[in-house]
């Protein structure tokens, strides 16, 4: 086994988040030595656009393989860049515009993100707003029916893609009918399989058919699909449904590994094993550098001790690299 290749394959599966608006020693190590594949920007790293541009340039200079630079810039209450030029209304308000207007709005947003070096927006939301008590989704959804949600998500994605920004549909297989927040606990959806396929999963099915390149999977337990594991840890859901039944061939990203829905239930190495075994490609750590190091080390150890096949890690690496090539994240010939 080539150790250098293993370290690189494992690194591309990990995403970390800068603690502030400048690089630091630990972040530099994650990028240079651990070869992490991506970074996630939060408000703590986004005081203004000039600072973000400088931060991204500094991180990319240290990367052997260009970084996937991700941000949650949905619109409404989920925005990291707070300057007016990056602002969009929430999805519910966007759905009152024409599809052409939404595509134009996100094309302009994408152009401005690319100018800062941000190449991936973790949006749009494909969840159907079917539960008025939902503390997480609400106006982040385009509507309460499949057609509206998909058509507006499609226009949103098209605008981003036209500007060279990767879009990420979320939160598979549907977070719209939960009444708990997965940041705090493990939400449970008890609908029948038939209902889930007809309402929650259908926008994702259409998104896969439309060519969405990236999908985020939810830390939610769907009892009729898998009684034991939330979707991110469920091979039945993330591989059996998303990849095999729906035919998704793009990149999967788990929701944040530090969310209490999963973080308090498993030791880190076991959690990493379950995520990879389920079919996750990118494992994002949104706060702790130490956890990001540990996740990388866990992937390497799981391969070295035979718990996970190297080919499984290479599958994720190949999907990530294919997406990076497709979007020409850099002129660098390394990819």
Sine and cosine of phi, psi and omega as CSV:
sin_phi,cos_phi,sin_psi,cos_psi,sin_omega,cos_omega
0.00,0.00,0.79,-0.62,0.01,-1.00
-0.99,0.17,0.94,-0.34,-0.09,-1.00
-0.90,0.44,-0.62,0.79,0.00,-1.00
-0.88,0.47,-0.68,0.74,0.03,-1.00
-0.90,0.44,-0.68,0.73,0.01,-1.00
-0.86,0.50,-0.71,0.71,0.00,-1.00
-0.88,0.48,-0.63,0.78,0.01,-1.00
-0.94,0.35,-0.73,0.68,0.02,-1.00
-0.84,0.54,-0.73,0.68,-0.01,-1.00
-0.90,0.44,-0.66,0.75,-0.03,-1.00
-0.88,0.48,-0.65,0.76,-0.02,-1.00
-0.90,0.43,-0.33,0.95,0.00,-1.00
-1.00,0.08,-0.13,0.99,-0.08,-1.00
-0.95,-0.30,0.67,-0.74,0.14,-0.99
-0.82,-0.57,0.67,-0.74,0.01,-1.00
-0.83,-0.55,0.09,-1.00,-0.07,-1.00
-0.74,-0.67,0.79,-0.61,0.04,-1.00
-0.85,0.53,0.62,-0.79,0.00,-1.00
-0.98,0.22,-0.33,0.94,-0.02,-1.00
-0.45,-0.89,-0.41,-0.91,-0.07,-1.00
-1.00,-0.07,0.14,0.99,0.04,-1.00
-0.70,-0.71,0.39,-0.92,0.09,-1.00
-0.95,0.31,0.31,-0.95,0.05,-1.00
-0.59,-0.81,0.07,-1.00,-0.13,-0.99
-0.87,0.49,-0.68,0.73,-0.05,-1.00
-0.93,0.36,-0.66,0.75,0.05,-1.00
-0.90,0.44,-0.66,0.75,0.03,-1.00
-0.87,0.49,-0.64,0.77,0.03,-1.00
-0.90,0.43,-0.68,0.73,0.01,-1.00
-0.86,0.51,-0.64,0.77,-0.03,-1.00
-0.97,0.24,-0.73,0.69,-0.13,-0.99
-0.99,0.17,-0.75,0.66,-0.12,-0.99
-1.00,0.00,-0.68,0.73,-0.03,-1.00
-1.00,0.05,-0.21,0.98,0.07,-1.00
0.81,0.59,0.71,0.71,0.03,-1.00
-0.85,0.53,0.53,-0.85,-0.10,-0.99
-1.00,0.07,-0.33,0.94,-0.08,-1.00
-0.42,-0.91,0.25,-0.97,0.10,-0.99
-0.73,-0.68,0.48,-0.88,0.04,-1.00
-0.89,-0.46,0.77,-0.64,-0.03,-1.00
-0.99,-0.15,0.78,-0.63,0.09,-1.00
-0.89,-0.45,0.06,-1.00,-0.08,-1.00
-0.85,0.52,-0.52,0.86,-0.01,-1.00
-0.89,0.46,-0.35,0.94,0.02,-1.00
-0.97,-0.25,0.08,1.00,-0.14,-0.99
-0.79,-0.61,0.85,0.53,0.01,-1.00
-0.92,0.39,-0.56,0.83,0.05,-1.00
-0.30,-0.96,0.26,-0.97,-0.12,-0.99
-0.91,0.42,-0.59,0.80,0.01,-1.00
-0.90,0.44,-0.64,0.77,0.02,-1.00
-0.91,0.41,-0.65,0.76,0.01,-1.00
-0.90,0.44,-0.71,0.70,0.00,-1.00
-0.86,0.51,-0.70,0.71,0.00,-1.00
-0.91,0.42,-0.65,0.76,0.01,-1.00
-0.90,0.44,-0.74,0.68,-0.03,-1.00
-0.89,0.45,-0.68,0.73,0.02,-1.00
-0.88,0.48,-0.65,0.76,0.01,-1.00
-0.91,0.42,-0.65,0.76,0.02,-1.00
-0.93,0.36,-0.69,0.73,-0.03,-1.00
-0.91,0.42,-0.53,0.85,0.02,-1.00
-0.88,0.47,-0.47,0.88,-0.05,-1.00
-1.00,0.00,-0.18,0.98,-0.10,-0.99
-1.00,0.04,0.76,-0.65,0.09,-1.00
-0.95,0.31,-0.63,0.78,0.09,-1.00
-0.91,-0.41,0.79,-0.62,-0.07,-1.00
-0.77,0.64,0.66,-0.75,-0.06,-1.00
-0.98,0.21,0.58,-0.81,0.26,-0.97
-0.99,0.17,0.92,-0.39,-0.05,-1.00
-0.98,-0.22,0.95,-0.30,-0.17,-0.99
-0.96,-0.29,0.50,-0.87,0.05,-1.00
-0.49,-0.87,0.51,-0.86,0.16,-0.99
-1.00,-0.07,1.00,-0.08,0.01,-1.00
-0.83,-0.55,0.85,0.52,-0.06,-1.00
-0.92,0.40,-0.73,0.69,-0.20,-0.98
0.84,-0.55,0.32,-0.95,-0.01,-1.00
0.92,0.39,-0.77,-0.64,-0.09,-1.00
-0.99,0.16,-0.13,0.99,0.03,-1.00
-0.93,-0.37,1.00,0.07,0.06,-1.00
-0.58,-0.81,0.65,-0.76,0.05,-1.00
-0.98,-0.19,-0.58,0.81,0.07,-1.00
-1.00,0.00,0.89,-0.45,-0.17,-0.99
-0.99,-0.17,-0.03,1.00,0.07,-1.00
-0.94,0.35,0.56,-0.83,-0.11,-0.99
-0.83,0.56,-0.55,0.84,-0.07,-1.00
-0.91,0.42,-0.29,0.96,-0.01,-1.00
-0.96,-0.27,0.07,1.00,-0.14,-0.99
-1.00,0.07,0.65,-0.76,0.18,-0.98
-0.77,-0.63,0.45,-0.89,0.15,-0.99
-0.94,0.34,0.25,-0.97,0.06,-1.00
-0.89,0.45,0.33,-0.94,-0.06,-1.00
-0.83,0.56,-0.63,0.78,0.00,-1.00
-0.85,0.53,-0.62,0.79,0.04,-1.00
-0.97,0.24,-0.60,0.80,0.03,-1.00
-0.87,0.50,-0.56,0.83,-0.04,-1.00
-0.94,0.35,-0.12,0.99,0.09,-1.00
-1.00,0.03,-0.16,0.99,0.06,-1.00
-1.00,0.00,0.10,-1.00,0.12,-0.99
-0.97,0.22,0.36,-0.93,0.06,-1.00
-0.87,0.49,-0.61,0.79,0.02,-1.00
-0.89,0.45,-0.65,0.76,0.02,-1.00
-0.90,0.45,-0.68,0.74,0.00,-1.00
-0.89,0.45,-0.70,0.72,0.03,-1.00
-0.87,0.48,-0.66,0.75,0.03,-1.00
-0.90,0.43,-0.68,0.74,-0.01,-1.00
-0.88,0.48,-0.70,0.71,-0.05,-1.00
-0.97,0.23,-0.43,0.90,0.11,-0.99
-0.91,0.41,-0.67,0.75,0.04,-1.00
-0.92,0.39,-0.66,0.75,0.07,-1.00
-0.86,0.50,-0.72,0.69,0.00,-1.00
-0.86,0.51,-0.67,0.74,0.02,-1.00
-0.86,0.51,-0.66,0.75,-0.02,-1.00
-0.95,0.30,-0.56,0.83,0.08,-1.00
-0.91,0.41,-0.71,0.70,0.00,-1.00
-0.87,0.50,-0.59,0.81,0.02,-1.00
-0.89,0.46,-0.42,0.91,0.05,-1.00
-1.00,-0.04,-0.11,0.99,-0.05,-1.00
1.00,-0.03,0.13,0.99,0.03,-1.00
-1.00,0.06,0.86,-0.51,-0.13,-0.99
-0.92,-0.40,0.07,1.00,0.01,-1.00
-0.55,-0.84,0.83,-0.55,0.10,-1.00
-0.96,-0.26,0.85,-0.53,-0.02,-1.00
-0.98,0.21,0.93,0.37,-0.05,-1.00
-0.29,-0.96,0.39,-0.92,0.23,0.97
-1.00,-0.08,0.25,-0.97,0.12,-0.99
-0.97,0.23,0.77,-0.64,0.04,-1.00
-0.96,-0.28,0.16,0.99,0.01,-1.00
-0.97,0.26,0.65,-0.76,0.07,-1.00
-1.00,0.05,0.76,-0.65,-0.06,-1.00
-0.99,0.16,0.99,0.13,-0.13,-0.99
-0.93,-0.37,0.13,0.99,-0.02,-1.00
-0.64,-0.77,0.94,-0.35,-0.05,-1.00
-0.91,0.42,-0.30,0.95,-0.01,-1.00
-1.00,-0.03,0.09,1.00,-0.06,-1.00
-0.94,0.35,0.87,-0.49,-0.04,-1.00
-0.99,0.12,-0.13,0.99,-0.15,-0.99
-0.94,-0.33,-0.69,0.73,-0.16,-0.99
-1.00,-0.05,-0.98,0.21,0.05,-1.00
0.79,0.61,-0.85,-0.52,-0.08,-1.00
-0.96,0.28,0.02,1.00,0.13,-0.99
-0.97,0.24,-0.26,0.96,0.03,-1.00
-1.00,-0.01,0.52,-0.86,0.03,-1.00
-0.97,0.24,-0.27,0.96,0.00,-1.00
0.18,-0.98,-0.09,-1.00,-0.08,-1.00
-0.97,-0.24,0.27,0.96,0.05,-1.00
-0.63,-0.77,0.43,-0.90,-0.13,-0.99
-0.88,0.48,-0.70,0.72,-0.08,-1.00
-0.87,0.49,-0.74,0.67,0.00,-1.00
-0.89,0.46,-0.73,0.68,-0.03,-1.00
-0.85,0.52,-0.77,0.64,-0.07,-1.00
-0.93,0.38,-0.72,0.69,-0.08,-1.00
-0.88,0.47,-0.64,0.77,0.01,-1.00
-0.97,0.25,-0.58,0.82,0.09,-1.00
-0.90,0.43,-0.62,0.79,0.03,-1.00
-0.88,0.47,-0.71,0.70,0.02,-1.00
-0.90,0.43,-0.65,0.76,0.02,-1.00
-0.86,0.51,-0.76,0.65,0.01,-1.00
-0.89,0.46,-0.68,0.73,-0.05,-1.00
-0.86,0.50,-0.66,0.75,0.03,-1.00
-0.89,0.46,-0.71,0.70,0.04,-1.00
-0.88,0.48,-0.75,0.66,-0.04,-1.00
-0.86,0.50,-0.63,0.78,-0.01,-1.00
-0.86,0.50,-0.51,0.86,0.02,-1.00
-1.00,0.00,0.02,1.00,0.02,-1.00
1.00,-0.01,0.25,0.97,-0.01,-1.00
-0.98,-0.20,0.73,-0.69,0.08,-1.00
-0.96,0.29,0.70,-0.72,0.09,-1.00
-0.97,-0.23,0.46,-0.89,0.01,-1.00
-0.75,-0.66,0.92,-0.38,0.06,-1.00
-0.97,0.24,0.68,-0.74,-0.05,-1.00
-0.54,-0.84,0.38,-0.93,0.06,1.00
-0.87,-0.49,0.98,-0.21,-0.09,-1.00
-0.88,0.47,0.63,-0.77,0.00,1.00
-1.00,-0.03,0.36,0.93,0.07,-1.00
0.75,-0.66,0.88,-0.48,-0.05,-1.00
-0.95,-0.31,0.15,0.99,-0.16,-0.99
-0.96,0.27,-0.41,0.91,-0.06,-1.00
-0.91,-0.41,0.67,0.75,0.12,-0.99
-0.97,-0.26,0.45,-0.90,0.05,-1.00
-0.88,-0.48,0.29,0.96,0.06,-1.00
-0.71,-0.71,0.34,-0.94,-0.05,-1.00
-0.98,-0.18,0.86,-0.51,-0.04,-1.00
-0.94,0.35,-0.18,0.98,0.16,-0.99
-0.92,0.39,-0.42,0.91,-0.14,-0.99
-0.93,-0.38,-0.51,0.86,-0.03,-1.00
-0.39,-0.92,0.03,-1.00,-0.01,-1.00
-1.00,-0.07,0.95,-0.30,0.05,-1.00
-0.93,0.36,0.49,-0.87,0.01,-1.00
-0.81,-0.59,0.76,-0.66,0.09,-1.00
-0.93,-0.36,0.81,-0.59,-0.13,-0.99
-0.93,-0.35,0.26,0.97,-0.01,-1.00
-0.94,0.35,0.34,-0.94,0.03,-1.00
-0.93,0.38,0.34,-0.94,0.05,-1.00
-0.86,0.50,-0.65,0.76,0.00,-1.00
-0.87,0.49,-0.71,0.70,0.01,-1.00
-0.89,0.45,-0.68,0.74,-0.02,-1.00
-0.88,0.48,-0.68,0.73,0.00,-1.00
-0.93,0.37,-0.61,0.80,-0.08,-1.00
-0.98,0.22,-0.47,0.88,-0.07,-1.00
-0.89,-0.45,-0.90,0.43,-0.11,-0.99
-0.91,0.40,-0.75,0.67,-0.13,-0.99
-0.99,0.16,-0.45,0.89,-0.12,-0.99
-0.83,0.56,-0.68,0.73,0.04,-1.00
-0.88,0.48,-0.57,0.82,0.02,-1.00
-0.94,0.33,-0.62,0.78,0.07,-1.00
-0.85,0.53,-0.72,0.69,0.00,-1.00
-0.92,0.40,-0.60,0.80,0.02,-1.00
-0.90,0.43,-0.65,0.76,0.06,-1.00
-0.88,0.48,-0.73,0.68,0.01,-1.00
-0.88,0.47,-0.51,0.86,-0.03,-1.00
-0.99,0.14,-0.20,0.98,0.07,-1.00
0.99,-0.17,0.31,0.95,0.08,-1.00
-0.78,0.63,0.71,-0.70,-0.10,-0.99
-1.00,-0.01,-0.25,0.97,-0.10,-0.99
-0.49,-0.87,0.67,-0.74,0.01,-1.00
-0.71,-0.71,0.73,-0.68,0.08,-1.00
-1.00,-0.06,0.69,-0.73,-0.02,-1.00
-0.97,-0.25,0.58,-0.81,-0.14,-0.99
-1.00,-0.03,0.54,-0.84,0.18,-0.98
-1.00,0.10,0.94,0.35,-0.03,-1.00
-0.71,-0.71,0.65,-0.76,0.04,-1.00
-1.00,-0.04,0.84,-0.55,0.03,-1.00
-0.93,-0.36,0.99,-0.15,-0.21,-0.98
-0.86,0.50,-0.58,0.82,-0.04,-1.00
-0.98,0.22,-0.23,0.97,0.02,-1.00
-0.98,-0.18,-0.61,0.79,0.04,-1.00
-0.37,-0.93,0.93,-0.36,-0.05,-1.00
-0.93,0.36,-0.37,0.93,-0.20,-0.98
-0.97,-0.23,-0.57,0.82,-0.17,-0.99
-0.80,-0.60,0.62,-0.79,0.15,-0.99
-0.90,0.43,0.28,-0.96,-0.16,-0.99
-0.83,0.56,-0.63,0.78,-0.03,-1.00
-0.89,0.45,-0.45,0.89,-0.05,-1.00
-0.96,-0.27,0.09,1.00,-0.12,-0.99
-0.98,-0.22,0.92,-0.39,0.09,-1.00
-0.91,0.42,-0.54,0.84,0.02,-1.00
-0.87,0.50,-0.62,0.79,-0.07,-1.00
-1.00,0.00,-0.82,0.57,-0.15,-0.99
-0.96,0.27,-0.47,0.88,0.09,-1.00
-0.97,-0.24,-0.80,0.59,-0.09,-1.00
-0.87,0.49,-0.68,0.73,-0.01,-1.00
-1.00,-0.04,-0.84,0.55,-0.13,-0.99
-0.90,0.43,-0.75,0.66,-0.08,-1.00
-1.00,0.06,-0.75,0.66,-0.13,-0.99
-0.99,0.15,-0.72,0.69,-0.06,-1.00
-0.99,0.16,-0.70,0.72,-0.02,-1.00
-1.00,0.05,-0.33,0.94,0.06,-1.00
0.99,0.13,0.40,0.92,-0.02,-1.00
-0.95,0.33,0.78,-0.62,-0.03,-1.00
-0.89,-0.45,0.06,1.00,-0.04,-1.00
-1.00,0.05,-0.40,-0.92,-0.10,-1.00
-0.99,-0.10,0.76,-0.64,0.12,-0.99
-0.99,-0.17,0.63,-0.78,0.09,-1.00
-0.78,-0.63,0.74,-0.67,0.07,-1.00
-0.97,0.25,0.42,-0.91,0.22,-0.98
-0.91,0.42,0.20,-0.98,-0.11,-0.99
-0.76,0.66,0.77,-0.64,0.00,-1.00
-0.93,0.37,-0.26,0.96,-0.03,-1.00
-1.00,-0.03,0.01,1.00,0.04,-1.00
-0.94,0.35,0.64,-0.77,-0.14,-0.99
-0.90,0.43,-0.33,0.94,0.02,-1.00
-0.82,0.58,-0.54,0.84,0.02,-1.00
-0.83,-0.55,-0.49,0.87,-0.16,-0.99
-0.88,0.47,-0.56,0.83,-0.07,-1.00
-1.00,-0.01,0.04,1.00,-0.10,-0.99
-0.96,-0.27,-0.32,0.95,-0.10,-0.99
-0.63,-0.78,0.55,-0.84,0.22,-0.98
-0.89,0.46,0.44,-0.90,-0.15,-0.99
-0.85,0.52,-0.73,0.68,-0.06,-1.00
-0.89,0.46,-0.66,0.75,0.04,-1.00
-0.91,0.41,-0.64,0.77,0.03,-1.00
-0.88,0.48,-0.71,0.70,0.01,-1.00
-0.88,0.47,-0.69,0.73,0.04,-1.00
-0.85,0.53,-0.74,0.68,-0.04,-1.00
-0.91,0.42,-0.65,0.76,0.01,-1.00
-0.88,0.47,-0.72,0.69,-0.02,-1.00
-0.94,0.34,-0.68,0.74,0.01,-1.00
-0.88,0.47,-0.54,0.84,0.03,-1.00
-0.95,0.31,-0.48,0.88,0.02,-1.00
0.82,-0.57,0.20,0.98,0.01,-1.00
-0.96,0.29,0.64,-0.77,0.05,-1.00
-0.99,-0.13,-0.68,0.73,-0.03,-1.00
-0.89,-0.46,0.77,-0.64,0.00,-1.00
-0.93,-0.36,0.98,-0.21,-0.09,-1.00
-1.00,0.01,0.71,-0.70,0.08,-1.00
-0.89,-0.47,0.93,-0.38,-0.23,-0.97
-1.00,-0.04,-0.03,1.00,-0.02,-1.00
-0.66,-0.75,-0.84,0.55,-0.22,-0.97
-1.00,0.03,0.88,-0.47,0.14,-0.99
-0.88,0.48,-0.66,0.75,-0.04,-1.00
-0.86,0.51,-0.65,0.76,0.03,-1.00
-0.92,0.39,-0.61,0.79,0.04,-1.00
-0.88,0.48,-0.69,0.72,0.08,-1.00
-0.86,0.51,-0.69,0.72,-0.07,-1.00
-0.92,0.39,-0.63,0.78,0.03,-1.00
-0.89,0.46,-0.71,0.70,0.03,-1.00
-0.87,0.50,-0.74,0.68,-0.01,-1.00
-0.89,0.45,-0.59,0.81,0.01,-1.00
-0.91,0.42,-0.66,0.75,0.03,-1.00
-0.87,0.50,-0.73,0.68,-0.01,-1.00
-0.87,0.49,-0.72,0.69,-0.03,-1.00
-0.90,0.44,-0.66,0.76,-0.01,-1.00
-0.89,0.45,-0.56,0.83,0.08,-1.00
-0.96,0.27,-0.69,0.72,-0.06,-1.00
-0.91,0.42,-0.55,0.84,-0.01,-1.00
-1.00,-0.01,0.08,1.00,0.09,-1.00
1.00,0.08,0.07,1.00,0.00,-1.00
-0.94,0.35,-0.53,0.85,0.03,-1.00
-0.77,-0.64,0.69,-0.73,0.01,-1.00
-0.96,0.29,0.61,-0.79,0.05,-1.00
-0.84,0.54,-0.59,0.81,0.00,-1.00
-0.87,0.48,-0.54,0.84,0.04,-1.00
-0.91,0.42,-0.67,0.74,0.03,-1.00
-0.92,0.40,-0.64,0.77,-0.01,-1.00
-0.92,0.40,-0.54,0.84,0.07,-1.00
-0.85,0.53,-0.72,0.69,0.03,-1.00
-0.91,0.42,-0.71,0.71,0.03,-1.00
-0.82,0.57,-0.72,0.69,-0.03,-1.00
-0.89,0.45,-0.65,0.76,0.01,-1.00
-0.91,0.41,-0.67,0.74,0.01,-1.00
-0.89,0.45,-0.71,0.70,-0.02,-1.00
-0.92,0.39,-0.60,0.80,0.04,-1.00
-0.87,0.49,-0.66,0.75,0.02,-1.00
-0.92,0.40,-0.65,0.76,0.02,-1.00
-0.90,0.44,-0.65,0.76,0.04,-1.00
-0.90,0.43,-0.70,0.72,-0.05,-1.00
-0.84,0.54,-0.62,0.78,-0.05,-1.00
-0.99,-0.14,0.14,0.99,0.13,-0.99
0.73,0.69,0.84,0.54,-0.07,-1.00
-0.91,0.42,-0.29,0.96,0.01,-1.00
-0.36,-0.93,0.37,-0.93,0.13,-0.99
-0.98,0.18,-0.09,1.00,-0.07,-1.00
-0.86,0.50,0.75,-0.66,-0.04,-1.00
-0.97,0.23,-0.05,1.00,0.05,-1.00
-0.86,0.52,-0.50,0.87,0.00,-1.00
-0.90,-0.44,0.00,0.00,0.00,0.00
